[in-house]
Amino acid sequence: MITVIGSLKGGSGKSTVTFNLAVWLSMAGQSILAVDVDPQATLTDVAEVRGEEGYKPAIKVKGKSALHRDAMQDVDEVLIDIGTADIESMKKAIELADRIVVPVPPSQADIWSAQRFIRFVQSVRGADDMPKLMGFINRADTHKAVRESDEAAAALVSLPGIDYLKPRLCQRTVYRRSFSEGLAVFELDPRSKGTREWNSLVALLYPELVSG
């Protein structure tokens, strides 16, 4: 399966999600190809940190030269991290995608951006050849008195053309700490709230790998 992690807005956490997925899938015994087509190359950087620290499994990341089906034939899962600074590579990734996972931070601007991204995917693929789009709230508020995450979730539910995933990843230090050290969140602190959030999300994304 070819999974694109994307949006039209920077700072949504695409690279963090892609990296954690790559490590999790590798630990689940899947062969993966991670492709970084965001010119910021954050996914490439964190994979290099992981390699320098000697953490296993190692995560190898390729660039936009891997955006063709021949490069993707011999793996179980392809993960593509896209960025808006390279629109042509973004279009190629969308053309290849079986599904697109959209992290949406809890703000009205990010909801509008998600709506524009859905239309962008439609313009690339056409109404009759759409990949599955799945969106979830990323970097959600942790304080119960702050309602912005709930409001964003309600708006995301109402957007046509995208399936809403209920599990949220909250704005937690453990995500930033683990990423900076080249570790997945569940490696740094397996008992953290962040790990529990992650497990809930990935169980929806890959039910075939976690069902008994």
C-alpha positions as CSV (number, residue, x, y, z in Angstrom):
1,M,0.0,0.0,0.0
2,I,1.2,3.5,-0.8
3,T,0.3,6.0,2.0
4,V,0.9,9.7,1.5
5,I,1.1,11.8,4.7
6,G,0.2,15.3,3.5
7,S,-1.5,18.6,3.7
8,L,-1.1,22.1,2.2
9,K,0.1,23.7,5.4
10,G,3.4,23.6,7.1
11,G,3.7,22.7,10.8
12,S,1.0,20.1,10.8
13,G,3.3,17.3,12.0
14,K,3.5,15.3,8.8
15,S,7.2,14.3,9.2
16,T,6.7,13.2,12.8
17,V,3.7,11.0,11.8
18,T,5.6,9.6,8.9
19,F,8.7,8.8,11.0
20,N,6.7,7.1,13.8
21,L,4.8,5.1,11.2
22,A,8.0,4.0,9.6
23,V,9.4,2.7,12.8
24,W,6.2,1.1,13.9
25,L,5.7,-0.7,10.7
26,S,9.3,-1.9,10.7
27,M,8.9,-3.3,14.2
28,A,5.7,-5.0,13.0
29,G,7.8,-7.0,10.5
30,Q,6.8,-5.0,7.5
31,S,9.3,-4.0,4.8
32,I,9.0,-0.3,4.1
33,L,10.1,2.4,1.7
34,A,10.0,5.9,3.2
35,V,10.1,8.7,0.7
36,D,10.8,12.4,1.6
37,V,9.7,14.8,-1.0
38,D,9.4,17.8,1.3
39,P,12.3,20.2,0.5
40,Q,12.7,20.8,4.3
41,A,13.9,17.2,4.5
42,T,12.9,16.8,8.1
43,L,12.1,13.1,7.7
44,T,15.6,12.6,6.1
45,D,17.2,14.4,9.0
46,V,15.5,12.4,11.7
47,A,16.4,9.1,10.0
48,E,20.0,10.2,9.8
49,V,20.0,11.0,13.6
50,R,18.5,7.6,14.2
51,G,21.2,6.0,12.1
52,E,24.0,7.9,13.8
53,E,22.7,6.8,17.2
54,G,22.6,3.2,16.0
55,Y,18.9,2.6,16.9
56,K,17.2,-0.4,15.3
57,P,15.4,-0.9,13.1
58,A,17.2,1.6,10.9
59,I,15.0,3.7,8.7
60,K,16.2,4.4,5.2
61,V,14.7,7.4,3.4
62,K,14.8,8.1,-0.3
63,G,14.1,11.3,-2.2
64,K,11.8,12.2,-5.0
65,S,13.7,10.0,-7.5
66,A,11.9,7.1,-5.8
67,L,8.5,8.4,-6.9
68,H,7.8,5.7,-9.4
69,R,6.1,2.3,-9.1
70,D,9.3,0.3,-10.1
71,A,11.0,1.6,-6.9
72,M,8.0,0.6,-4.8
73,Q,7.4,-3.0,-6.0
74,D,9.4,-5.1,-3.4
75,V,8.1,-3.6,-0.1
76,D,5.0,-4.1,2.0
77,E,4.3,-0.4,2.6
78,V,5.4,2.9,1.1
79,L,5.2,6.1,3.2
80,I,5.5,9.4,1.4
81,D,6.0,12.7,3.3
82,I,5.0,15.6,1.0
83,G,5.5,19.3,1.3
84,T,4.0,22.2,-0.7
85,A,7.3,23.7,-1.7
86,D,7.6,21.1,-4.4
87,I,4.2,21.0,-6.1
88,E,5.3,18.7,-8.9
89,S,6.6,16.0,-6.5
90,M,3.4,16.5,-4.5
91,K,1.3,15.8,-7.5
92,K,3.3,12.7,-8.4
93,A,2.9,11.4,-4.9
94,I,-0.9,12.0,-5.0
95,E,-1.1,10.2,-8.4
96,L,0.6,7.1,-6.8
97,A,-1.3,7.1,-3.5
98,D,-3.7,4.4,-2.4
99,R,-4.6,6.6,0.5
100,I,-3.7,10.0,2.0
101,V,-3.5,10.6,5.8
102,V,-4.0,14.2,6.7
103,P,-2.8,15.5,10.1
104,V,-4.9,18.6,11.0
105,P,-3.9,20.9,13.9
106,P,-6.8,22.4,15.8
107,S,-7.4,25.8,14.2
108,Q,-9.8,27.2,11.7
109,A,-7.0,28.0,9.4
110,D,-6.0,24.3,9.3
111,I,-9.6,23.2,8.7
112,W,-9.7,25.6,5.7
113,S,-6.4,24.2,4.5
114,A,-7.7,20.7,4.8
115,Q,-10.7,21.6,2.7
116,R,-8.4,23.2,0.0
117,F,-6.2,20.1,0.1
118,I,-9.2,17.8,-0.6
119,R,-10.0,19.9,-3.6
120,F,-6.3,19.8,-4.7
121,V,-6.3,16.0,-4.6
122,Q,-9.5,16.0,-6.6
123,S,-7.9,18.2,-9.2
124,V,-5.0,15.8,-9.5
125,R,-6.8,12.5,-9.5
126,G,-10.3,13.4,-10.8
127,A,-13.6,12.5,-9.1
128,D,-13.7,9.0,-10.3
129,D,-10.2,8.0,-9.2
130,M,-9.9,9.4,-5.7
131,P,-7.6,7.7,-3.1
132,K,-9.0,7.2,0.3
133,L,-8.5,10.4,2.4
134,M,-8.3,10.1,6.2
135,G,-7.9,13.0,8.6
136,F,-7.3,13.3,12.3
137,I,-6.6,16.0,14.8
138,N,-2.9,16.4,15.5
139,R,-1.2,18.5,18.2
140,A,-4.5,18.7,20.0
141,D,-5.0,20.7,23.2
142,T,-4.4,18.8,26.4
143,H,-6.4,21.1,28.7
144,K,-10.0,20.2,29.0
145,A,-11.1,23.8,29.3
146,V,-9.8,24.5,25.8
147,R,-12.4,23.6,23.3
148,E,-10.6,24.4,20.0
149,S,-9.7,20.7,19.4
150,D,-13.3,19.6,19.8
151,E,-14.4,22.4,17.5
152,A,-11.8,21.5,14.9
153,A,-12.9,17.8,15.1
154,A,-16.5,18.7,14.6
155,A,-15.5,20.8,11.5
156,L,-13.3,18.0,10.2
157,V,-16.2,15.5,10.5
158,S,-18.4,17.7,8.4
159,L,-15.9,18.0,5.5
160,P,-17.0,16.0,2.5
161,G,-14.5,13.7,0.8
162,I,-12.4,12.8,3.9
163,D,-13.0,10.1,6.6
164,Y,-12.5,11.4,10.1
165,L,-10.4,9.3,12.5
166,K,-11.4,9.8,16.1
167,P,-8.0,9.2,17.8
168,R,-6.0,12.4,18.4
169,L,-2.4,13.1,18.9
170,C,-2.0,15.8,21.5
171,Q,0.6,18.5,21.8
172,R,3.0,16.7,24.2
173,T,6.6,17.1,25.0
174,V,7.3,13.4,24.4
175,Y,6.6,13.8,20.7
176,R,9.2,16.6,20.3
177,R,11.7,14.9,22.6
178,S,11.5,11.5,20.9
179,F,11.7,13.0,17.4
180,S,14.8,15.1,18.3
181,E,16.5,12.0,19.5
182,G,15.7,9.8,16.5
183,L,13.2,7.7,18.4
184,A,9.6,6.9,17.9
185,V,7.3,8.1,20.7
186,F,6.6,4.5,21.8
187,E,10.4,3.8,22.0
188,L,11.2,6.8,24.2
189,D,8.4,6.2,26.7
190,P,6.2,3.1,26.1
191,R,3.9,4.0,29.0
192,S,3.3,7.7,28.1
193,K,0.0,9.2,27.2
194,G,1.5,10.0,23.8
195,T,2.2,6.3,23.2
196,R,-1.4,5.4,24.1
197,E,-2.6,8.0,21.6
198,W,-0.3,6.7,19.0
199,N,-1.5,3.1,19.5
200,S,-5.1,4.1,19.1
201,L,-4.4,5.9,15.8
202,V,-2.2,3.2,14.3
203,A,-4.8,0.5,15.2
204,L,-7.2,2.3,12.9
205,L,-4.6,2.8,10.1
206,Y,-3.4,-0.8,10.2
207,P,-6.0,-3.0,11.8
208,E,-4.7,-6.1,9.9
209,L,-1.4,-5.8,11.8
210,V,-2.9,-5.5,15.3
211,S,-6.0,-7.8,15.2
212,G,-5.5,-11.1,17.0
